[in-house]
């Protein structure tokens, strides 16, 4: 049992390390992910490497070919637009469900994440800033209480992570704008102003899309 727990923890550790590589922009679109090379780099066997990559495949962050090879997705402009469209659809739906079903919201957690995003950005902790930004949106969608919606969102968010952080760079001032959007969104939701909340989400995510497309066309 202890051995199984250690193996599971190692799988999770490697997965987190891979996610950090993406959040730091270290991987490249279309890059081949060789199991042996990664195992040597991280000082582990192929098994946890393979398990971590399989999990990332289900999250949309890694491509698994018919020949059994892993690689980083290389999204086209249309695919980026499709990802953004789906993310918008899901976040808008979450807000609609919260409003129509009069669902309570965990503002304490959302405010904590929004605050952590601001704090980590001030100290230039890029990975933590991006993690808390992503967590904020994931928790927001979870407020709708729809497991299927959350599962679909997790995959779309995984694809967005690859498109956003491997194709664009983000300055502290740009990240501060995103953090300010979080604060405005929470204020609108607390006031019950869902029309404004929808507008903020729309502008927030479309802004990210424009940055990605501009970088692709540079």
C-alpha positions in Angstrom: 0.0 0.0 0.0 2.9 2.4 0.9 4.5 1.6 -2.4 1.3 2.4 -4.3 1.0 5.7 -2.5 4.6 6.6 -3.3 4.0 5.8 -7.0 0.9 7.9 -7.1 2.7 10.8 -5.5 5.5 10.5 -8.0 3.0 10.6 -10.9 1.5 13.7 -9.4 4.9 15.3 -8.8 5.9 14.8 -12.4 2.6 16.0 -13.7 3.0 19.2 -11.6 6.6 19.6 -13.0 5.3 19.3 -16.5 2.6 21.8 -15.9 5.2 24.2 -14.5 7.2 23.8 -17.7 4.2 25.0 -19.7 3.4 27.9 -17.3 7.0 29.1 -17.6 6.7 28.8 -21.4 9.6 26.3 -21.6 7.9 23.8 -23.9 7.4 24.6 -27.6 4.3 24.0 -29.8 4.9 20.8 -31.8 7.8 19.7 -29.5 8.2 15.9 -29.3 8.2 14.6 -25.7 10.6 11.7 -25.5 10.0 9.4 -22.5 13.6 8.3 -22.1 14.9 11.9 -22.3 12.3 13.1 -19.7 13.0 10.2 -17.4 16.7 10.9 -17.4 16.1 14.6 -16.8 13.8 14.1 -13.9 15.7 11.1 -12.5 12.8 8.7 -12.6 11.7 5.6 -14.6 9.5 5.9 -17.7 6.4 4.9 -15.9 5.6 8.1 -14.0 6.6 10.1 -17.0 4.1 8.1 -19.1 1.4 8.4 -16.5 1.8 12.1 -16.2 1.7 12.6 -20.0 -1.4 10.4 -20.3 -3.1 12.6 -17.7 -2.1 15.7 -19.6 -3.5 14.1 -22.8 -6.9 13.8 -21.2 -6.6 17.5 -20.1 -5.8 18.6 -23.7 -2.3 19.7 -22.9 -0.5 16.9 -24.8 -1.1 15.1 -28.1 -0.8 11.3 -28.3 -0.2 10.0 -31.8 -1.4 6.7 -33.3 2.2 5.6 -33.2 2.3 6.0 -29.4 4.4 9.2 -29.4 3.6 12.3 -27.2 4.1 15.8 -28.3 3.0 19.4 -27.4 0.0 20.6 -29.4 0.6 23.2 -32.1 -2.7 25.0 -32.5 -3.8 26.8 -35.6 -5.5 30.2 -35.4 -8.8 28.6 -36.0 -8.2 26.1 -33.2 -7.2 28.9 -30.8 -10.5 30.7 -31.7 -12.4 27.5 -31.2 -10.8 27.0 -27.7 -11.6 30.6 -26.7 -15.2 30.3 -28.0 -15.7 27.1 -25.9 -14.2 28.7 -22.8 -16.5 31.7 -23.1 -19.5 29.4 -23.7 -18.7 27.4 -20.5 -18.0 30.3 -18.3 -21.1 32.2 -19.5 -23.1 29.1 -18.9 -21.7 28.7 -15.3 -22.8 32.3 -14.6 -26.2 31.7 -16.1 -26.7 28.6 -14.0 -25.6 30.4 -10.8 -28.1 33.2 -11.5 -31.1 31.1 -12.6 -30.7 28.6 -9.8 -29.9 31.2 -7.2 -26.8 29.2 -6.2 -24.6 30.3 -3.3 -21.1 31.3 -4.2 -17.9 30.7 -2.3 -16.7 34.3 -2.3 -14.2 33.6 0.4 -12.2 31.2 -1.8 -12.6 33.4 -4.9 -11.4 36.5 -3.1 -8.5 34.6 -1.6 -7.4 33.4 -5.1 -7.9 36.9 -6.6 -5.7 38.3 -3.8 -3.0 35.7 -4.2 -2.9 36.4 -7.9 -2.2 40.1 -7.2 0.4 39.3 -4.5 2.3 36.8 -6.6 2.3 39.2 -9.6 3.8 41.9 -7.4 6.7 39.6 -6.5 7.1 38.5 -10.1 6.3 34.9 -9.2 5.1 34.0 -12.7 4.2 30.4 -12.1 2.2 31.1 -8.9 0.4 34.1 -10.6 -0.7 31.9 -13.5 -1.7 29.0 -11.3 -3.9 31.2 -9.1 -5.4 32.9 -12.2 -6.3 29.5 -13.6 -7.6 28.3 -10.2 -9.8 31.4 -10.0 -11.6 30.6 -13.2 -11.9 26.8 -12.4 -13.4 27.5 -9.0 -15.8 30.1 -10.6 -17.1 27.4 -13.0 -17.4 24.9 -10.2 -19.8 27.3 -8.5 -22.5 26.1 -11.0 -22.4 22.7 -9.3 -22.4 20.8 -12.7 -19.8 18.1 -12.7 -20.1 17.5 -16.5 -19.7 21.2 -17.1 -16.6 21.3 -14.9 -15.1 18.2 -16.6 -15.5 19.8 -20.1 -14.1 23.0 -18.8 -11.0 21.3 -17.4 -10.1 20.0 -20.9 -10.7 23.4 -22.5 -8.7 25.1 -19.9 -5.9 22.6 -20.5 -5.8 23.5 -24.2 -6.0 27.2 -23.3 -3.0 26.9 -21.0 -0.9 25.5 -23.9 -2.1 28.2 -26.4 -1.8 31.1 -23.9 1.5 30.4 -22.2 3.5 28.8 -25.0 2.5 31.4 -27.6 2.5 34.6 -25.6 4.5 36.3 -23.0 2.8 38.3 -20.2 4.2 41.4 -18.5 3.4 42.3 -14.9 1.2 45.2 -16.1 -0.8 42.8 -18.4 -1.3 40.4 -15.6 -2.4 43.2 -13.3 -5.1 44.0 -15.8 -6.3 40.4 -15.6 -6.2 40.6 -11.8 -8.2 43.8 -11.8 -10.8 42.0 -14.0 -11.1 39.4 -11.2 -11.8 42.1 -8.7 -14.4 43.7 -10.9 -16.0 40.4 -11.6 -16.4 39.6 -7.9 -17.8 43.0 -7.2 -20.4 42.5 -9.9 -21.4 39.1 -8.7 -21.6 40.2 -5.1 -24.0 43.0 -6.2 -26.0 40.5 -8.2 -25.2 42.3 -11.4 -24.9 39.3 -13.7 -25.1 41.4 -16.9 -21.9 43.2 -15.9 -20.4 39.9 -14.8 -21.0 38.5 -18.3 -19.5 41.6 -19.9 -16.4 41.4 -17.8 -15.9 37.7 -18.6 -16.4 38.4 -22.3 -13.8 41.2 -22.4 -11.4 39.3 -20.1 -11.2 36.2 -22.3 -11.5 37.9 -25.6 -8.5 40.1 -24.6 -6.5 36.9 -24.0 -7.5 35.6 -27.4 -6.4 38.8 -29.2 -3.0 38.6 -27.5 -2.5 35.0 -28.6 -3.6 35.8 -32.2 -1.4 38.9 -32.4 1.6 36.8 -31.3 0.9 34.1 -33.9 0.7 36.8 -36.6 3.8 38.7 -35.5 
